[in-house]
């Protein structure tokens, strides 16, 4: 559903965005991108697509990992990943978990969801 320009929700989001520090703005934008990507999944696919895995950068941030994994696994439904991804991001931002630990779990999460995605297509090669 499209919101009219200047809607109350847009104004509220802009106010929140403007109050954030630069790093938190980046996190919010990455999360918004993540949510927007879920609209791109195609339920009419007849063949499972392969992920476009990219090497993990040495000093990757959690936000960067979410972006990288979302691009690699663009065939996955974002709604299914939303809750678990949010919990992991929060554990890093709010609870101080190490980025490398959270990224390991994010990679496992995306891989697990990819296996579920492939299972929908049966035993294709």
N, C-alpha and C positions, 0 to 999 in steps of 0.2 A: 504494500500500500504506500503510495507516494504522499508525502506530507507537503502541504502548501508552503511556499517560501516564507520564512520568517515565522513558522508555527511556534507555539509555546515550547514544544519539545526541542526544536532546533535552538531556540534562544537559551533554553536551560542547558543544553549540551555545550553551546559556545561559552556560556558563563563558567561552567565547570572546567572546560578545556583551558580557558584563560587563567584560571587560578592554579593550574598545575605547573610543576617544574618541568624543564625540558625532557628529562628522562621519563617522567610519568606521561607526558604528552605522547612520546614515542610509543609507550606501552598501550595507551588508549587507542592510538591510530592503528597499531598492529592488531589489537583485538577487534577493532571495527573492520579492518580488512579481512580478518579471519571469519567474522560473522557474515560479511558480504559475499565471501567466496562460496558459502554453502548454497547460494542461489544458482551457482554454476553447474551443479551436478546434474547429469542427464540420466533419468531413470529408464530411458529407452535403449541404453547401451545393450548390445547383444554379445559383446566380447569384452572380457576383463582387460583393462588397460594396465600397463606396467608403470610403476612409479619412475620418476626421473630423479634418482638419488644423486645428491650432490655431496661432496666430501664435507665433513664437519670442520669448520674453521677452528683454529687452535684456541682462540679467545672469544668464542661465540657467546652471545648473551642469550637469555631465555627467550626474549622477544625475537631475536634473530633466528633462533632455532624454530620457533613457531612459524615464522615466515618461510624459512627454508623447507620445513616439513610440509606445510600447507601447499607450497608450490610443487614439491615432489609428489605428493599424494593428492593432487587436485581432483581425483576421481571420487574421493571419499565424501560422504555426506557430513557437512560441518556440524549439523545439529547433534549427531551422534557423538562427536568429539568434544562438543562445547563444555559440558560439565566437567569431564576429567581434565581437560586442558586448563580450564579456569581454576580448578583446585590446585593443579601443579604450579601454575603461575602465581597464585596466591601464597602457596607454601614458600616460594622463593621471595616474593616481595614483602609479605607480611610476617613470615616466620623465620626468614633469614636462611633458608636451606641453600646449600651451595648450588650455583648455576650448573656445574657439571653433573651433579646428581639429578637435578630436575631435567636436564636435557637428555640424560640417559633414559629416564622414565618416559619423556615425551617421545623419543625415538621408538621405544618399546610399545607405547600406546598406539602410535601411528601404524607400526608394523602389525600389531594385533588387529586393528581395524581393517587394515589392508587384507589380512588373511580372511576375515569375515566377508569382506567385499568379494574376494575371489571365490569363496565358497558358494556365493549366490549364482555363480556361473557354472557350477558343477566341476567336473574333473578336466577342465580344459588345460592344455599343455602349457 
